[in-house]
């Protein structure tokens, strides 16, 4: 080829470079996004990185070992600079209660914590009504999806153990929330129901000055939570011998059913027995009791209930519920978010402090919080639980100090990584 020909080719090459440079400068965002993640999950990585930046999170603050983070990044096939943007894939299984406020909030807090942590690229959620066999299959599906950890609300304490064995053999961390499993290598994280009842009963008995008659309204007979609460209630009762319980030491079962609760309290009022009591302890069926007393035009006695929106609103409404004194004890559905937080701690090699007094190994018991409307501090705490836009069926305890990092607004939006 002649020098003239070579010169023409060189000129054409220069012109093409100029055109390419001009065109490329008009769409820098697309180019950056394409280079962010070579695995095809650019949206997840970009979103997670944004959350990480917004939260001021880095691998040091998250307690993540640099070497471990690099190893996870390599396994995920992502660029090492994106380690803080989320390299973990976590599975979440909820096998029942779809549509129930407690379970729906639980799943949403798991999504919110995965997003807020900045360390999770994907939360694969299986949320359906099924039995233990169905959940066993769901957990195996999550194992097949090659997740790093599985968080689940168990339908049975023992039936899931075969799948949990398979998960651990594959190097997958497992965390049970809201209830325990007997699998020795799985961590359990759930609300301390014994403390829930003990705390509320102690407040009530102290409020009465250690003497008086208390109407004892329990939950669902035979439920592990109801059994634990009965234990806690009696622990407090032993410390206050001046307290008498009606209708008897075993209380009355509401079944945690609003209609049953309303019927029981209305019959109690109609029988004239209400006039002979000094206080009421409820196992979460509380606003129905308050409404019945008000409907009968009777003076309120002190009442203990749970952190459900309707009851907390009654405690704070001095105009419509004048004279009502009481306390709400948290039974948080944020165990979903706390479970994801625990899984991240396990994956990043952090030491997890378990409860030495728990009946089972690898157990984290979440202590409840009590807020009353008889003290300024208590009223401020009750008011702080209020969240605009919260589903009225959801518990108000959307966060757990030390175990969740999302905002209430993030929980309500129910969006996870990559959403």
C-alpha positions as a Markdown table, in Angstrom:
| # | Residue | x | y | z |
|---|---|---|---|---|
| 1 | Unk | 0.0 | 0.0 | 0.0 |
| 2 | Unk | 1.2 | 3.5 | -0.8 |
| 3 | Unk | 2.0 | 6.2 | 1.7 |
| 4 | Unk | -0.8 | 8.2 | 0.3 |
| 5 | Unk | -3.2 | 5.3 | 1.0 |
| 6 | Unk | -1.9 | 5.0 | 4.5 |
| 7 | Unk | -2.3 | 8.7 | 5.0 |
| 8 | Unk | -6.0 | 8.5 | 4.0 |
| 9 | Unk | -6.6 | 5.6 | 6.4 |
| 10 | Unk | -4.9 | 7.5 | 9.2 |
| 11 | Unk | -7.1 | 10.6 | 8.5 |
| 12 | Unk | -10.3 | 8.5 | 8.5 |
| 13 | Unk | -9.2 | 6.9 | 11.8 |
| 14 | Unk | -8.7 | 10.3 | 13.4 |
| 15 | Unk | -12.1 | 11.5 | 12.2 |
| 16 | Unk | -13.8 | 8.4 | 13.5 |
| 17 | Unk | -12.2 | 8.8 | 16.9 |
| 18 | Unk | -13.4 | 12.4 | 17.1 |
| 19 | Unk | -17.0 | 11.4 | 16.2 |
| 20 | Unk | -16.9 | 8.6 | 18.7 |
| 21 | Unk | -15.6 | 10.9 | 21.5 |
| 22 | Unk | -18.3 | 13.5 | 20.8 |
| 23 | Unk | -21.1 | 10.9 | 20.7 |
| 24 | Unk | -19.9 | 9.1 | 23.9 |
| 25 | Unk | -19.9 | 12.3 | 25.9 |
| 26 | Unk | -23.6 | 12.7 | 25.5 |
| 27 | Unk | -24.5 | 9.6 | 27.5 |
| 28 | Unk | -22.0 | 9.2 | 30.4 |
| 29 | Unk | -24.7 | 7.8 | 32.7 |
| 30 | Unk | -25.3 | 4.7 | 30.5 |
| 31 | Unk | -21.6 | 4.0 | 30.2 |
| 32 | Unk | -21.1 | 4.3 | 33.9 |
| 33 | Unk | -24.0 | 2.1 | 34.6 |
| 34 | Unk | -22.8 | -0.5 | 32.2 |
| 35 | Unk | -19.4 | -0.6 | 33.8 |
| 36 | Unk | -20.8 | -0.7 | 37.4 |
| 37 | Unk | -21.5 | -4.4 | 37.4 |
| 38 | Unk | -20.3 | -7.0 | 34.8 |
| 39 | Unk | -22.7 | -9.6 | 36.2 |
| 40 | Unk | -25.8 | -8.0 | 34.8 |
| 41 | Unk | -27.1 | -6.8 | 38.2 |
| 42 | Unk | -26.2 | -3.2 | 37.6 |
| 43 | Unk | -29.5 | -1.9 | 39.1 |
| 44 | Unk | -29.0 | -3.8 | 42.3 |
| 45 | Unk | -25.4 | -2.7 | 42.7 |
| 46 | Unk | -26.1 | 0.9 | 41.9 |
| 47 | Unk | -29.1 | 1.0 | 44.2 |
| 48 | Unk | -27.2 | -0.7 | 47.0 |
| 49 | Unk | -24.2 | 1.6 | 46.5 |
| 50 | Unk | -26.5 | 4.6 | 46.8 |
| 51 | Unk | -27.9 | 3.4 | 50.0 |
| 52 | Unk | -24.4 | 2.6 | 51.3 |
| 53 | Unk | -23.3 | 6.2 | 50.6 |
| 54 | Unk | -26.4 | 7.7 | 52.1 |
| 55 | Unk | -26.1 | 5.7 | 55.3 |
| 56 | Unk | -22.4 | 6.5 | 55.6 |
| 57 | Unk | -21.6 | 2.8 | 55.6 |
| 58 | Unk | -18.3 | 1.3 | 54.8 |
| 59 | Unk | -16.8 | -2.1 | 55.4 |
| 60 | Unk | -15.1 | -1.0 | 58.6 |
| 61 | Unk | -18.3 | 0.4 | 60.1 |
| 62 | Unk | -20.2 | -2.8 | 59.2 |
| 63 | Unk | -17.6 | -4.9 | 61.0 |
| 64 | Unk | -16.6 | -6.6 | 57.8 |
| 65 | Unk | -13.1 | -8.1 | 57.4 |
| 66 | Unk | -11.4 | -6.7 | 54.3 |
| 67 | Unk | -10.1 | -10.1 | 53.3 |
| 68 | Unk | -13.5 | -11.7 | 53.7 |
| 69 | Unk | -15.1 | -9.0 | 51.7 |
| 70 | Unk | -12.7 | -9.5 | 48.9 |
| 71 | Unk | -13.3 | -13.2 | 48.9 |
| 72 | Unk | -17.1 | -12.7 | 48.8 |
| 73 | Unk | -16.7 | -10.1 | 46.0 |
| 74 | Unk | -14.6 | -12.6 | 43.9 |
| 75 | Unk | -17.2 | -15.3 | 44.4 |
| 76 | Unk | -19.9 | -13.0 | 43.3 |
| 77 | Unk | -17.9 | -12.0 | 40.2 |
| 78 | Unk | -18.2 | -8.3 | 40.9 |
| 79 | Unk | -15.6 | -5.6 | 41.0 |
| 80 | Unk | -13.7 | -5.4 | 44.3 |
| 81 | Unk | -14.6 | -1.7 | 44.7 |
| 82 | Unk | -18.3 | -2.6 | 45.0 |
| 83 | Unk | -17.8 | -4.8 | 48.1 |
| 84 | Unk | -19.4 | -2.2 | 50.3 |
| 85 | Unk | -22.3 | -1.9 | 47.9 |
| 86 | Unk | -23.5 | -5.4 | 48.8 |
| 87 | Unk | -22.2 | -8.8 | 48.0 |
| 88 | Unk | -24.5 | -11.1 | 50.0 |
| 89 | Unk | -27.5 | -12.8 | 48.6 |
| 90 | Unk | -30.0 | -13.8 | 51.3 |
| 91 | Unk | -33.1 | -16.0 | 51.2 |
| 92 | Unk | -36.2 | -15.3 | 53.3 |
| 93 | Unk | -39.0 | -17.9 | 54.0 |
| 94 | Unk | -42.3 | -17.1 | 55.6 |
| 95 | Unk | -44.6 | -20.0 | 55.6 |
| 96 | Unk | -47.8 | -18.6 | 56.9 |
| 97 | Unk | -49.9 | -15.6 | 58.0 |
| 98 | Unk | -50.0 | -14.0 | 54.6 |
| 99 | Unk | -52.2 | -10.9 | 55.1 |
| 100 | Unk | -51.7 | -10.9 | 58.9 |
| 101 | Unk | -50.3 | -7.5 | 60.0 |
| 102 | Unk | -47.6 | -9.1 | 62.2 |
| 103 | Unk | -46.3 | -11.3 | 59.4 |
| 104 | Unk | -46.6 | -8.7 | 56.7 |
| 105 | Unk | -44.6 | -6.2 | 58.8 |
| 106 | Unk | -42.1 | -8.9 | 59.5 |
| 107 | Unk | -41.4 | -9.5 | 55.8 |
| 108 | Unk | -41.2 | -5.7 | 55.1 |
| 109 | Unk | -38.7 | -5.1 | 57.9 |
| 110 | Unk | -36.5 | -7.9 | 56.4 |
| 111 | Unk | -36.6 | -6.1 | 53.0 |
| 112 | Unk | -35.9 | -2.8 | 54.6 |
| 113 | Unk | -32.9 | -4.1 | 56.6 |
| 114 | Unk | -31.4 | -5.8 | 53.6 |
| 115 | Unk | -31.6 | -2.5 | 51.7 |
| 116 | Unk | -30.4 | -0.3 | 54.6 |
| 117 | Unk | -27.4 | -2.5 | 55.4 |
| 118 | Unk | -25.8 | -1.8 | 52.1 |
| 119 | Unk | -24.3 | -5.3 | 52.2 |
| 120 | Unk | -27.0 | -7.3 | 50.5 |
| 121 | Unk | -27.4 | -7.4 | 46.7 |
| 122 | Unk | -30.6 | -9.4 | 46.7 |
| 123 | Unk | -33.2 | -10.7 | 49.2 |
| 124 | Unk | -35.0 | -13.7 | 47.6 |
| 125 | Unk | -38.4 | -13.9 | 49.5 |
| 126 | Unk | -40.8 | -16.8 | 49.5 |
| 127 | Unk | -43.9 | -15.5 | 51.4 |
| 128 | Unk | -46.9 | -17.9 | 51.2 |
| 129 | Unk | -49.3 | -19.9 | 53.3 |
| 130 | Unk | -48.1 | -23.5 | 53.5 |
| 131 | Unk | -47.4 | -26.3 | 56.0 |
| 132 | Unk | -44.0 | -27.6 | 57.3 |
| 133 | Unk | -43.5 | -29.8 | 54.3 |
| 134 | Unk | -44.1 | -26.9 | 52.0 |
| 135 | Unk | -41.6 | -24.7 | 53.9 |
| 136 | Unk | -39.1 | -27.5 | 53.8 |
| 137 | Unk | -39.4 | -27.4 | 50.0 |
| 138 | Unk | -39.1 | -23.6 | 50.0 |
| 139 | Unk | -35.9 | -23.7 | 52.0 |
| 140 | Unk | -34.5 | -26.2 | 49.6 |
| 141 | Unk | -35.4 | -23.9 | 46.7 |
| 142 | Unk | -33.4 | -21.2 | 48.4 |
| 143 | Unk | -30.4 | -23.5 | 48.8 |
| 144 | Unk | -30.6 | -24.2 | 45.1 |
| 145 | Unk | -30.6 | -20.5 | 44.4 |
| 146 | Unk | -27.1 | -20.5 | 46.0 |
| 147 | Unk | -27.8 | -17.8 | 48.6 |
| 148 | Unk | -25.3 | -17.0 | 51.4 |
| 149 | Unk | -27.8 | -17.2 | 54.2 |
| 150 | Unk | -31.4 | -18.1 | 54.9 |
| 151 | Unk | -33.7 | -16.4 | 57.3 |
| 152 | Unk | -37.0 | -18.0 | 58.0 |
| 153 | Unk | -40.1 | -18.0 | 60.3 |
| 154 | Unk | -40.5 | -21.7 | 61.1 |
| 155 | Unk | -43.8 | -23.6 | 60.8 |
| 156 | Unk | -42.4 | -26.4 | 63.0 |
| 157 | Unk | -39.5 | -26.6 | 65.5 |
| 158 | Unk | -38.1 | -29.9 | 64.1 |
| 159 | Unk | -39.6 | -30.7 | 60.6 |
| 160 | Unk | -37.2 | -28.3 | 58.8 |
| 161 | Unk | -34.0 | -29.8 | 60.2 |
| 162 | Unk | -33.2 | -31.9 | 57.2 |
| 163 | Unk | -33.2 | -28.9 | 54.9 |
| 164 | Unk | -31.2 | -26.9 | 57.5 |
| 165 | Unk | -28.6 | -29.7 | 57.5 |
| 166 | Unk | -28.3 | -29.4 | 53.7 |
| 167 | Unk | -28.0 | -25.6 | 54.0 |
| 168 | Unk | -25.2 | -25.8 | 56.5 |
| 169 | Unk | -23.4 | -28.5 | 54.5 |
| 170 | Unk | -23.5 | -26.1 | 51.6 |
| 171 | Unk | -21.9 | -23.3 | 53.7 |
| 172 | Unk | -25.2 | -21.4 | 54.1 |
| 173 | Unk | -25.9 | -19.7 | 57.4 |
| 174 | Unk | -29.4 | -20.2 | 58.8 |
| 175 | Unk | -31.4 | -18.0 | 61.1 |
| 176 | Unk | -34.8 | -18.7 | 62.6 |
| 177 | Unk | -37.0 | -15.7 | 63.7 |
| 178 | Unk | -40.1 | -15.3 | 65.7 |
| 179 | Unk | -39.9 | -18.9 | 67.0 |
| 180 | Unk | -37.2 | -21.4 | 67.6 |
| 181 | Unk | -36.0 | -24.6 | 65.9 |
| 182 | Unk | -34.1 | -27.4 | 67.4 |
| 183 | Unk | -31.4 | -27.5 | 64.8 |
| 184 | Unk | -28.1 | -27.0 | 66.7 |
| 185 | Unk | -26.3 | -25.0 | 64.0 |
| 186 | Unk | -29.2 | -22.6 | 63.3 |
| 187 | Unk | -29.4 | -19.3 | 65.2 |
| 188 | Unk | -32.8 | -18.5 | 66.9 |
| 189 | Unk | -33.9 | -14.9 | 67.3 |
| 190 | Unk | -37.3 | -14.1 | 68.8 |
| 191 | Unk | -39.2 | -12.0 | 71.3 |
| 192 | Unk | -38.8 | -12.8 | 74.9 |
| 193 | Unk | -42.4 | -13.6 | 75.8 |
| 194 | Unk | -41.6 | -14.4 | 79.4 |
| 195 | Unk | -40.1 | -11.0 | 79.8 |
| 196 | Unk | -43.0 | -9.5 | 77.9 |
| 197 | Unk | -45.6 | -10.7 | 80.5 |
| 198 | Unk | -43.3 | -10.1 | 83.5 |
| 199 | Unk | -42.6 | -6.5 | 82.5 |
| 200 | Unk | -46.3 | -5.6 | 81.9 |
| 201 | Unk | -47.5 | -7.4 | 85.0 |
| 202 | Unk | -44.9 | -5.8 | 87.2 |
| 203 | Unk | -45.8 | -2.3 | 86.0 |
| 204 | Unk | -49.5 | -3.1 | 86.7 |
| 205 | Unk | -48.9 | -4.5 | 90.2 |
| 206 | Unk | -46.7 | -1.6 | 91.2 |
| 207 | Unk | -49.2 | 0.8 | 89.8 |
| 208 | Unk | -51.8 | -0.7 | 92.2 |
| 209 | Unk | -49.4 | -0.3 | 95.1 |
| 210 | Unk | -49.0 | -4.1 | 95.4 |
| 211 | Unk | -52.6 | -4.8 | 96.3 |
| 212 | Unk | -55.8 | -5.3 | 94.3 |
| 213 | Unk | -57.8 | -7.6 | 92.1 |
| 214 | Unk | -56.7 | -8.1 | 88.4 |
| 215 | Unk | -58.7 | -9.6 | 85.6 |
| 216 | Unk | -56.3 | -11.9 | 83.8 |
| 217 | Unk | -57.0 | -12.1 | 80.0 |
| 218 | Unk | -54.6 | -14.6 | 78.2 |
| 219 | Unk | -54.0 | -15.4 | 74.6 |
| 220 | Unk | -54.4 | -18.7 | 72.7 |
| 221 | Unk | -54.3 | -21.8 | 75.0 |
| 222 | Unk | -51.5 | -24.1 | 74.1 |
| 223 | Unk | -49.5 | -21.6 | 72.1 |
| 224 | Unk | -45.8 | -21.5 | 73.1 |
| 225 | Unk | -46.0 | -17.7 | 73.3 |
| 226 | Unk | -49.1 | -17.9 | 75.6 |
| 227 | Unk | -47.3 | -20.5 | 77.8 |
| 228 | Unk | -44.2 | -18.3 | 78.1 |
| 229 | Unk | -46.4 | -15.3 | 78.9 |
| 230 | Unk | -48.2 | -17.2 | 81.6 |
| 231 | Unk | -44.8 | -18.1 | 83.1 |
| 232 | Unk | -43.8 | -14.4 | 83.1 |
| 233 | Unk | -47.1 | -13.3 | 84.6 |
| 234 | Unk | -46.8 | -15.8 | 87.4 |
| 235 | Unk | -43.2 | -14.7 | 88.1 |
| 236 | Unk | -44.4 | -11.2 | 88.7 |
| 237 | Unk | -47.4 | -12.5 | 90.7 |
| 238 | Unk | -45.1 | -14.3 | 93.1 |
| 239 | Unk | -43.4 | -11.0 | 93.9 |
| 240 | Unk | -46.7 | -9.3 | 94.8 |
| 241 | Unk | -48.6 | -11.6 | 97.2 |
| 242 | Unk | -51.2 | -8.8 | 97.7 |
| 243 | Unk | -52.5 | -9.2 | 94.1 |
| 244 | Unk | -55.6 | -11.4 | 93.5 |
| 245 | Unk | -56.2 | -12.8 | 90.0 |
| 246 | Unk | -59.7 | -13.4 | 88.6 |
| 247 | Unk | -61.4 | -15.5 | 87.3 |
| 248 | Unk | -58.7 | -17.8 | 88.6 |
| 249 | Unk | -54.9 | -18.5 | 88.4 |
| 250 | Unk | -55.2 | -19.8 | 84.8 |
| 251 | Unk | -57.0 | -16.7 | 83.6 |
| 252 | Unk | -59.4 | -16.6 | 80.7 |
| 253 | Unk | -58.4 | -17.4 | 77.1 |
| 254 | Unk | -59.2 | -14.9 | 74.4 |
| 255 | Unk | -57.7 | -16.9 | 71.7 |
| 256 | Unk | -56.2 | -13.6 | 70.5 |
| 257 | Unk | -59.5 | -13.1 | 68.7 |
| 258 | Unk | -61.1 | -9.7 | 68.8 |
| 259 | Unk | -64.6 | -11.0 | 68.7 |
| 260 | Unk | -64.0 | -13.5 | 71.5 |
| 261 | Unk | -62.4 | -10.7 | 73.5 |
| 262 | Unk | -65.3 | -8.4 | 73.1 |
| 263 | Unk | -67.7 | -11.0 | 74.1 |
| 264 | Unk | -65.7 | -12.0 | 77.2 |
| 265 | Unk | -65.4 | -8.4 | 78.5 |
| 266 | Unk | -69.0 | -7.5 | 77.8 |
| 267 | Unk | -70.2 | -10.6 | 79.7 |
| 268 | Unk | -67.8 | -9.7 | 82.5 |
| 269 | Unk | -69.2 | -6.2 | 82.7 |
| 270 | Unk | -72.8 | -7.4 | 82.5 |
| 271 | Unk | -72.3 | -9.8 | 85.4 |
| 272 | Unk | -71.3 | -7.0 | 87.6 |
| 273 | Unk | -67.8 | -8.4 | 88.2 |
| 274 | Unk | -66.1 | -5.4 | 86.6 |
| 275 | Unk | -67.1 | -3.3 | 89.6 |
| 276 | Unk | -65.0 | -5.5 | 91.8 |
| 277 | Unk | -61.7 | -5.3 | 90.0 |
| 278 | Unk | -58.8 | -2.8 | 90.1 |
| 279 | Unk | -57.0 | -3.5 | 86.9 |
| 280 | Unk | -56.8 | -5.7 | 83.7 |
| 281 | Unk | -53.9 | -7.5 | 82.1 |
| 282 | Unk | -54.4 | -8.4 | 78.5 |
| 283 | Unk | -52.2 | -10.5 | 76.2 |
| 284 | Unk | -52.6 | -8.0 | 73.3 |
| 285 | Unk | -56.3 | -7.9 | 72.9 |
| 286 | Unk | -56.5 | -4.5 | 74.5 |
| 287 | Unk | -58.4 | -1.9 | 72.5 |
| 288 | Unk | -61.5 | -4.1 | 72.4 |
| 289 | Unk | -61.5 | -4.1 | 76.2 |
| 290 | Unk | -61.2 | -0.3 | 76.3 |
| 291 | Unk | -64.0 | 0.2 | 73.8 |
| 292 | Unk | -66.3 | -2.1 | 75.8 |
| 293 | Unk | -65.7 | -0.2 | 79.1 |
| 294 | Unk | -66.3 | 3.1 | 77.4 |
| 295 | Unk | -69.4 | 1.7 | 75.7 |
| 296 | Unk | -70.8 | 0.7 | 79.1 |
| 297 | Unk | -70.1 | 4.3 | 80.5 |
| 298 | Unk | -67.9 | 2.9 | 83.2 |
| 299 | Unk | -64.8 | 4.4 | 84.7 |
| 300 | Unk | -61.6 | 2.9 | 83.4 |
| 301 | Unk | -59.3 | 0.7 | 85.5 |
| 302 | Unk | -55.5 | 0.6 | 84.6 |
| 303 | Unk | -54.9 | -1.7 | 81.6 |
| 304 | Unk | -51.8 | -3.3 | 80.2 |
| 305 | Unk | -51.7 | -4.3 | 76.5 |
| 306 | Unk | -49.4 | -4.5 | 73.5 |
| 307 | Unk | -48.0 | -1.9 | 71.1 |
| 308 | Unk | -50.8 | -2.1 | 68.6 |
| 309 | Unk | -51.8 | 1.2 | 67.0 |
| 310 | Unk | -55.4 | 1.3 | 68.3 |
| 311 | Unk | -54.5 | 0.8 | 71.9 |
| 312 | Unk | -51.6 | 3.2 | 71.9 |
| 313 | Unk | -53.9 | 5.8 | 70.3 |
| 314 | Unk | -56.4 | 5.3 | 73.1 |
| 315 | Unk | -53.6 | 5.7 | 75.8 |
| 316 | Unk | -52.7 | 9.1 | 74.2 |
| 317 | Unk | -56.2 | 10.3 | 73.6 |
| 318 | Unk | -57.1 | 12.2 | 76.8 |
| 319 | Unk | -60.2 | 13.8 | 75.3 |
| 320 | Unk | -62.0 | 10.6 | 74.2 |
| 321 | Unk | -60.6 | 8.3 | 76.8 |
| 322 | Unk | -60.3 | 10.5 | 79.9 |
| 323 | Unk | -59.1 | 8.7 | 82.9 |
| 324 | Unk | -57.5 | 5.8 | 81.0 |
| 325 | Unk | -54.2 | 4.8 | 82.5 |
| 326 | Unk | -52.1 | 2.0 | 81.1 |
| 327 | Unk | -49.0 | 0.7 | 79.5 |
| 328 | Unk | -48.1 | -0.9 | 76.1 |
| 329 | Unk | -45.4 | -3.6 | 75.9 |
| 330 | Unk | -43.7 | -4.2 | 72.5 |
| 331 | Unk | -44.0 | -7.5 | 70.7 |
| 332 | Unk | -42.1 | -6.4 | 67.7 |
| 333 | Unk | -42.6 | -7.8 | 64.2 |
| 334 | Unk | -39.2 | -6.3 | 63.4 |
| 335 | Unk | -37.7 | -9.7 | 64.1 |
| 336 | Unk | -37.7 | -10.1 | 60.3 |
| 337 | Unk | -35.2 | -7.2 | 59.9 |
| 338 | Unk | -33.3 | -8.3 | 63.0 |
| 339 | Unk | -32.9 | -11.8 | 61.5 |
| 340 | Unk | -31.4 | -10.3 | 58.3 |
| 341 | Unk | -29.1 | -8.2 | 60.5 |
| 342 | Unk | -28.0 | -11.3 | 62.4 |
| 343 | Unk | -27.4 | -13.2 | 59.1 |
| 344 | Unk | -25.1 | -10.4 | 57.9 |
| 345 | Unk | -23.2 | -10.5 | 61.2 |
| 346 | Unk | -22.6 | -14.2 | 60.7 |
| 347 | Unk | -21.5 | -13.8 | 57.1 |
| 348 | Unk | -19.1 | -11.0 | 57.9 |
| 349 | Unk | -17.5 | -12.9 | 60.7 |
| 350 | Unk | -18.8 | -10.8 | 63.6 |
| 351 | Unk | -19.1 | -12.3 | 67.1 |
| 352 | Unk | -22.8 | -12.6 | 67.9 |
| 353 | Unk | -23.7 | -12.3 | 71.6 |
| 354 | Unk | -26.3 | -14.9 | 72.5 |
| 355 | Unk | -28.4 | -15.2 | 75.6 |
| 356 | Unk | -26.6 | -17.3 | 78.2 |
| 357 | Unk | -29.9 | -17.9 | 80.0 |
| 358 | Unk | -31.8 | -19.2 | 77.0 |
| 359 | Unk | -33.0 | -22.7 | 77.0 |
| 360 | Unk | -31.3 | -23.4 | 73.6 |
| 361 | Unk | -27.9 | -22.7 | 72.2 |
| 362 | Unk | -27.3 | -19.9 | 69.6 |
| 363 | Unk | -30.3 | -18.0 | 70.8 |
| 364 | Unk | -30.9 | -14.3 | 70.8 |
| 365 | Unk | -33.8 | -13.1 | 72.9 |
| 366 | Unk | -35.2 | -9.7 | 72.1 |
| 367 | Unk | -36.2 | -7.8 | 75.2 |
| 368 | Unk | -39.5 | -6.0 | 75.1 |
| 369 | Unk | -39.9 | -2.3 | 75.9 |
| 370 | Unk | -42.7 | -0.8 | 78.0 |
| 371 | Unk | -44.2 | 2.6 | 77.7 |
| 372 | Unk | -46.9 | 4.0 | 79.9 |
| 373 | Unk | -49.1 | 7.1 | 79.6 |
| 374 | Unk | -48.7 | 8.0 | 83.3 |
| 375 | Unk | -45.2 | 9.5 | 83.0 |
| 376 | Unk | -43.9 | 12.2 | 80.7 |
| 377 | Unk | -41.1 | 9.9 | 79.5 |
| 378 | Unk | -43.6 | 7.1 | 78.8 |
| 379 | Unk | -45.9 | 9.4 | 76.8 |
| 380 | Unk | -43.0 | 10.7 | 74.8 |
| 381 | Unk | -42.0 | 7.1 | 74.0 |
| 382 | Unk | -45.6 | 6.2 | 73.0 |
| 383 | Unk | -45.7 | 9.3 | 70.7 |
| 384 | Unk | -42.4 | 8.4 | 69.2 |
| 385 | Unk | -43.8 | 5.0 | 68.1 |
| 386 | Unk | -46.4 | 6.8 | 65.9 |
| 387 | Unk | -45.6 | 6.5 | 62.2 |
| 388 | Unk | -47.6 | 8.3 | 59.5 |
| 389 | Unk | -48.9 | 5.9 | 56.9 |
| 390 | Unk | -48.6 | 2.8 | 59.1 |
| 391 | Unk | -51.1 | 0.0 | 58.5 |
| 392 | Unk | -53.4 | 0.0 | 61.5 |
| 393 | Unk | -53.0 | -3.8 | 61.8 |
| 394 | Unk | -49.2 | -3.5 | 62.2 |
| 395 | Unk | -47.5 | -3.4 | 65.6 |
| 396 | Unk | -45.9 | 0.0 | 66.2 |
| 397 | Unk | -42.5 | -1.3 | 67.2 |
| 398 | Unk | -41.0 | -1.0 | 63.8 |
| 399 | Unk | -37.3 | -1.0 | 64.9 |
| 400 | Unk | -35.1 | -2.8 | 67.4 |
| 401 | Unk | -32.1 | -0.9 | 68.8 |
| 402 | Unk | -28.9 | -2.6 | 67.9 |
| 403 | Unk | -30.6 | -5.0 | 65.5 |
| 404 | Unk | -32.1 | -2.9 | 62.8 |
| 405 | Unk | -30.8 | 0.1 | 60.8 |
| 406 | Unk | -33.7 | 1.1 | 58.5 |
| 407 | Unk | -36.0 | 4.0 | 59.1 |
| 408 | Unk | -39.8 | 3.5 | 59.8 |
| 409 | Unk | -40.5 | 5.0 | 56.3 |
| 410 | Unk | -38.2 | 2.3 | 54.7 |
| 411 | Unk | -40.1 | -0.4 | 56.5 |
| 412 | Unk | -43.5 | 0.9 | 55.4 |
| 413 | Unk | -42.3 | 1.2 | 51.8 |
| 414 | Unk | -41.4 | -2.5 | 52.0 |
| 415 | Unk | -38.7 | -2.2 | 49.3 |
| 416 | Unk | -35.6 | -4.4 | 49.3 |
| 417 | Unk | -32.3 | -4.3 | 47.4 |
| 418 | Unk | -32.8 | -3.7 | 43.6 |
| 419 | Unk | -36.4 | -2.7 | 44.0 |
